[in-house]
Amino acid sequence: MSTAFYSHPACRLHDMGAGHPECPQRLDAITDHLLATGLDVALDFREAPAATPLQIGRAHTSGYVAELSDVLQRVRDGGEARAMDPDTIACPQTYEAALHAAGAAVAATDDVLAGRARNAFCAVRPPGHHATRDQTMGFCFFNNVAIAARHALDVHGLSRVAIIDFDVHHGNGTEDIIAGDERVLMCSFFQHPLYPYSGAVPKGTNMVNVPVAPYTRGAAVRETIDAMWMPALEDFKPEMIFISAGFDAHREDDLGQMGLVEADYEWITQRLVALAARHSQGRIVSCLEGGYHLGALARSVAAHLRVLADVA
């Protein structure tokens, strides 16, 4: 079986304006690098479908889904951008992009669980891990990973799934959605203090939150993962693993001040792949979150994908 690579053209059309770090060029940088390095031949490229309101509603309140969908459709029909919050802007193409970003995560979950893919990576935008049950936030509209995790639990009947978040920013939206859901174990590290200035005090017992100081480098992060994530994950024995794959903890990324490099993302992925082999039948769905230095993003995603695809 192959590693599936999900995306959709609509994800490149979502545009929050000149100079915004969460830009369409992020996806271009990833795919260009895959082509340039030949890694594309190891991947199975698939077009993401649009998520349905029912699928999105497993992670968000019905009122939020209806209201946000209405706003985004009016932005689409009106042809003018609209600020949803200080960091998050909707343009006429945002609604389709957000639906396909969430749909990629759902389709990847279906295909991995059905054995149609060994594992999957969703190269999508907008990202999702800051979107709470009822609020846009931090460039995010729908919480792609939380939607996929709930789909695995509620539709496919899994009993235990893990969500791993290695973005430099705390995945406050994911925590808001799954806190207290003992079917989910969320493990994350994030720079603290840093936007969204949360996570130091977990909202539920199903969280392993690891705040780390600015300028923390890869060796310390690796020690932290082995000491704090892995024992909890081994005890939990997840039947599937979801990854909020943010690459903005890279030392070249200006949106954070951490010191990871490509080799660190490779090591983290190796640990998760080995965990999945022991407990999850190898089942992993990874979704792009942050990563705003285009070169570092492309190289880090490639390091992540080489491990997922088992390419030396």
DRENSE-525379 format. One record per residue (C-alpha): residue number from 0; residue in one letter; y negated, z negated, x. Coordinates in steps of 0.2 Angstrom, whole numbers. Each point is the difference from the previous one (the first is absolute). Example, Ala and Ser with C-alpha at 12.3 -4.5 7.8 and 13.67 -1.06 7.14 Angstrom:
2
   resi   resn       Y       Z       X
      0      A      22     -39      62
      1      S     -17       3       6
//
This chain:
312
   resi   resn       Y       Z       X
      0      M       0       0       0
      1      S     -18       3       5
      2      T     -16      -9       0
      3      A     -10       6     -14
      4      F     -19       3       2
      5      Y     -10      -1     -16
      6      S     -18       7      -3
      7      H     -10      10     -12
      8      P     -15      12       3
      9      A     -10     -11     -12
     10      C       1     -14      12
     11      R     -11      11      12
     12      L     -13       3     -14
     13      H      -5     -18      -3
     14      D     -16      -2      10
     15      M     -11     -15       0
     16      G     -15       8       9
     17      A      -6       5      17
     18      G       3     -13      13
     19      H      13     -10     -10
     20      P      14      -6      11
     21      E      13       3     -14
     22      C      -1      19       2
     23      P      10      15      -4
     24      Q       2       4      18
     25      R      11     -15       2
     26      L      15      10      -8
     27      D      -5      16      10
     28      A       1     -10      16
     29      I      17      -6      -4
     30      T       8      17      -5
     31      D      -8       9      14
     32      H       7     -12      13
     33      L      17       1      -8
     34      L      -1      19       2
     35      A      -6      -1      18
     36      T      13     -12       5
     37      G      14       9      -9
     38      L       4     -16     -10
     39      D      -2      10     -16
     40      V      17       8       2
     41      A       9     -18      -2
     42      L      -9      -3     -17
     43      D       4       6     -17
     44      F     -17       4      -8
     45      R      -1      -3     -18
     46      E     -15       2     -13
     47      A      -4     -16      -9
     48      P       0      -1     -19
     49      A     -13      -9     -10
     50      A       4     -18      -5
     51      T       0      -4     -18
     52      P     -10     -13      -9
     53      L      16     -10      -3
     54      Q       5       1      18
     55      I     -18      -6       6
     56      G       0     -13     -14
     57      R      15     -10       9
     58      A     -13      -6      13
     59      H     -16       1      -9
     60      T      -6      -7     -17
     61      S       0      12     -15
     62      G     -19      -2      -2
     63      Y      -3       4      18
     64      V      11      16       0
     65      A      -8       6     -16
     66      E     -18      -4       5
     67      L       1       7      18
     68      S       9      16      -7
     69      D     -14       2     -12
     70      V     -14      -2      13
     71      L       9      12      13
     72      Q       3      13     -14
     73      R     -19      -1      -4
     74      V      -5       2      18
     75      R      12      15       1
     76      D      -7       8     -15
     77      G     -18      -4       4
     78      G       1       6      18
     79      E     -10     -14       8
     80      A       6     -14      11
     81      R      -1     -18      -5
     82      A       1     -16      10
     83      M      13     -12      -7
     84      D      -4     -14      12
     85      P     -10      -1      16
     86      D      14       8      10
     87      T       9      11     -12
     88      I      -7      17      -7
     89      A       8      11     -13
     90      C      -3      19       1
     91      P       6      13     -13
     92      Q      16       2      10
     93      T       4     -18       2
     94      Y      10      -2     -16
     95      E      13      13       5
     96      A       1      -7      17
     97      A       3     -18      -6
     98      L      13       6     -12
     99      H      10      10      13
    100      A      -2     -14      13
    101      A       8     -12     -11
    102      G      13      13      -6
    103      A       5       3      18
    104      A       5     -18       2
    105      V      10       0     -16
    106      A       8      17       4
    107      A       5      -6      17
    108      T       8     -16      -7
    109      D      10      11     -12
    110      D       6      12      13
    111      V       4     -14      13
    112      L      10     -10     -13
    113      A       9      16      -6
    114      G       5       4      18
    115      R     -11      16       0
    116      A      -9      -7      15
    117      R       5     -12      13
    118      N     -18      -7       0
    119      A     -17       6      -4
    120      F     -18       0       6
    121      C     -15       4     -12
    122      A     -15       8       8
    123      V     -11      -3     -14
    124      R     -18      -6      -4
    125      P      -8      -9      -8
    126      P       9     -15       7
    127      G       5     -14     -11
    128      H       2     -18       7
    129      H     -17      -7      -4
    130      A       2       6     -19
    131      T       3     -16     -10
    132      R       8      -1     -17
    133      D     -17       4      -8
    134      Q     -13       5      13
    135      T      -3      14      12
    136      M      -4      -6      18
    137      G      -1       6      18
    138      F       2      18      -2
    139      C      15      -3     -13
    140      F       3       5     -18
    141      F      18      -3      -4
    142      N      11     -10      11
    143      N      13      12       6
    144      V      12     -11       8
    145      A       0     -14     -14
    146      I       3      14     -13
    147      A      15       6      10
    148      A       7     -17       3
    149      R      -1      -4     -18
    150      H       8      17      -4
    151      A      15      -5      11
    152      L       2     -17      -9
    153      D      -4       4     -18
    154      V       7      18      -1
    155      H      14       0      13
    156      G       5     -18      -2
    157      L      -1      -6      17
    158      S      -1     -19       2
    159      R      -9      -2      17
    160      V     -13      11       9
    161      A     -11      -3      15
    162      I     -18       6       2
    163      I      -6       1      18
    164      D     -18       2       3
    165      F      -6       3      18
    166      D     -18       7      -4
    167      V     -14      -9       9
    168      H      -7      -6     -17
    169      H       9     -12     -11
    170      G       9       9     -14
    171      N      -8     -11     -13
    172      G       3      11     -15
    173      T      19       1       4
    174      E       0     -19       1
    175      D     -10      -2     -16
    176      I      13      11      -9
    177      I      16      -8       7
    178      A      -4     -18       3
    179      G      13     -11      -8
    180      D      12      15      -3
    181      E      15      -8       9
    182      R       8      17       0
    183      V     -12       6      13
    184      L      -3      -7      17
    185      M     -17       6       8
    186      C      -2      -2      19
    187      S     -16       5       8
    188      F     -11      -3      15
    189      F     -19       4       0
    190      Q     -15      -3      10
    191      H      -9     -16      -6
    192      P     -14      -2      -4
    193      L      -3      18      -6
    194      Y      -2       9     -16
    195      P       6      -5     -14
    196      Y      -1     -17       7
    197      S      16      -6      -8
    198      G      18      -4       4
    199      A      -2     -15      11
    200      V       6     -11     -15
    201      P      14      10      -9
    202      K       0       1     -19
    203      G      19      -2      -2
    204      T      15      -7       9
    205      N       7      18       2
    206      M     -13       4      13
    207      V       1       0      19
    208      N     -19       2       4
    209      V      -4       0      19
    210      P     -19       0       4
    211      V      -3       5      18
    212      A     -16      -1      10
    213      P     -10      15       5
    214      Y       5       8      16
    215      T      18      -5      -2
    216      R      11      12       9
    217      G      17       7      -3
    218      A      11     -13      10
    219      A      -7     -14     -11
    220      V       3      10     -16
    221      R      18       3       5
    222      E       3     -18       4
    223      T      -8      -5     -17
    224      I      11      13     -10
    225      D      16      -7       9
    226      A      -5     -18      -3
    227      M      -7       1     -18
    228      W       5      16      -9
    229      M      18       3       6
    230      P       8     -17      -5
    231      A      -8       1     -17
    232      L       6      18      -2
    233      E      18      -4       6
    234      D       1     -14     -12
    235      F      -7      11     -15
    236      K      12      15       4
    237      P     -11      13      -9
    238      E       9      14      -9
    239      M     -14      12       4
    240      I     -15      -1      12
    241      F     -18       7      -4
    242      I     -13       1      13
    243      S     -19       0      -2
    244      A      -2      10      16
    245      G     -18      -2       6
    246      F      -4       5      18
    247      D     -17      -7       1
    248      A       6     -15      11
    249      H       0      13      14
    250      R     -11      -4      15
    251      E     -10      16      -3
    252      D      -4      -3     -18
    253      D     -17      -6      -3
    254      L       3      -8     -17
    255      G       9     -14       8
    256      Q       1      -9      17
    257      M      18      -1       3
    258      G       9       7      15
    259      L      16       9      -6
    260      V       6      17       8
    261      E      13      13      -6
    262      A      14      -9       9
    263      D      -3     -16     -11
    264      Y       1      10     -16
    265      E      16       8       7
    266      W       7     -18       4
    267      I      -5      -6     -17
    268      T       9      15      -9
    269      Q      15      -3      11
    270      R       1     -18      -6
    271      L      -1       5     -18
    272      V      12      14       1
    273      A      13     -11       8
    274      L      -3     -13     -14
    275      A       2      13     -13
    276      A      16       6       8
    277      R       7     -18      -1
    278      H      -6      -4     -18
    279      S      -7      15      -9
    280      Q      12      14       3
    281      G     -14       7      11
    282      R     -12       2     -15
    283      I     -18       1       5
    284      V     -16       7      -9
    285      S     -16       0      11
    286      C     -17       4      -7
    287      L     -15       4      10
    288      E     -14     -13      -1
    289      G     -14      -1      13
    290      G      -3       8      17
    291      Y     -17       8       3
    292      H       0       6      18
    293      L       7      17      -3
    294      G       9       2      17
    295      A       7     -18       0
    296      L       5       2     -18
    297      A      10      16       3
    298      R       9      -7      15
    299      S       4     -16      -8
    300      V       7       9     -16
    301      A      11      11      11
    302      A       6     -16       9
    303      H       5      -7     -16
    304      L       8      16      -7
    305      R      10       3      16
    306      V       9     -17      -3
    307      L       2       3     -19
    308      A       7      18       4
    309      D      11      -7      15
    310      V      -8      13      12
    311      A       0      -5      18
//
